[in-house]
Amino acid sequence: MKDSQAPAVIMVQIRAKSFEETMARYGQSALATVADFGGELLAGTPMPKVLEGIWDGNWAAVLRFPSLAAAEKWYNSAEYRPLKDLRINELTEMNRVLLLEGVAPVTGHQQ
């Protein structure tokens, strides 16, 4: 169910060749572009607590955008493209990026 008022979440898992180099060359610049498109970093860590499955990365992050359209606009933007290319082609060995449609906030008491 698509709801234009629902937020969107991007989940990221990467395995950087060099964590320090990836953060220096990609991290802050990428977050600046996220903010330019109305997004924000909700969580980010090199060592998430694994509750199920296999963790084979060295960075996980969750980004929130006001809508699916805003998230896709950022991901496909000219501003982010060179950073995405740098991440994919030079800085990492593995990338998983998932776009999830959020749900509109529920207000009031539900019965």
N, C-alpha and C positions, 0 to 999 in steps of 0.2 A: 504494500500500500504506500503510494507516494504521497507525502504531505509536504507541501512547499514551505510550511512553517517548522518542519522538523529539522533538527540539527543533523550533521553528518560527522562521522568519526573515521579517521584514517588510522589504521594500526600498522606499525612498521616493525619489522625484524630484519636486522642486517648482521653480517659478519664482515667487519672491517679488516682490511689487511693490516693497518696500523690504526688503532683506536685514536691515538693522539693526533695523527695526521688528519684523519677523517674529521674529528671535531674542529681542528684548526682551519682546515680548508673548506669544510662544508657546513658544519653545525650551526654557527651563529648566522652565517649568510642565508642558509635555508630557513631558519626560524624567522629572520627578518621578512622573507617573502611570504611566509605563512601569515604573519601579522598583517602584511599589506593586503591580503585577501580576506581579512576578518577572522582568521583562524588563531588558535592558541595551542600551546603545548600543555596538555593535561598531566602527562606523566612521561618520564624518560629515565632509563637506568641501564647500566651494562649487565646487571645481575638480577633479573626478575626472579621471584619465587615461583618455581614451576609446580603447579598443582596437578597437572595431567600432561601427558605427552613428553616430547623430547625438546629440549632447548639446545639449539646449535648455533646461536648467534652470540654477538658481544655488544649489542645495543637493541633495545626495544623502546618504542615510543608510541604514545597515543596523542593524536591531534584532533581538535574539535573545530568544526566550521559551522557557520550558521545554517547551511543547507548543502544538499548534494551538489547543486549547481555551483556554489562557491568553492567547494572542495575540488571538483573537477576542473573548474576554471583555473584554480591555483596549480594543480598538478600538470595541466597542459599549457601553462602560461609561458610566454617568452621570457619572463623574469626568472622562472624556476628552471627552465629547460637546460641551461648550461650547468647548473648545479646538479640536476638529475643525471645528466650525461657524465659528469665528473664522478659522481657516486657510483653509478652503474659500471662505467668503463674503466675506472682507474682506482678507486678507493676501496672497493668491496669485492668479496668473493661470493657473496650471497645476498639477495634482497628479496624480501616479501613485503608487499604493500597491499593492504586490503582497504577498500572503501565500504563503509557500512552506513546504511540509512538509519538515522536515529529516530527516536520517537519524541513527539512534542511533549513538553513538560505537563504533568498532570497536576491540576490545581484543585483545591477543595477536597472534600471528603467523598470518597467513592463508596457506594453501597451495593 
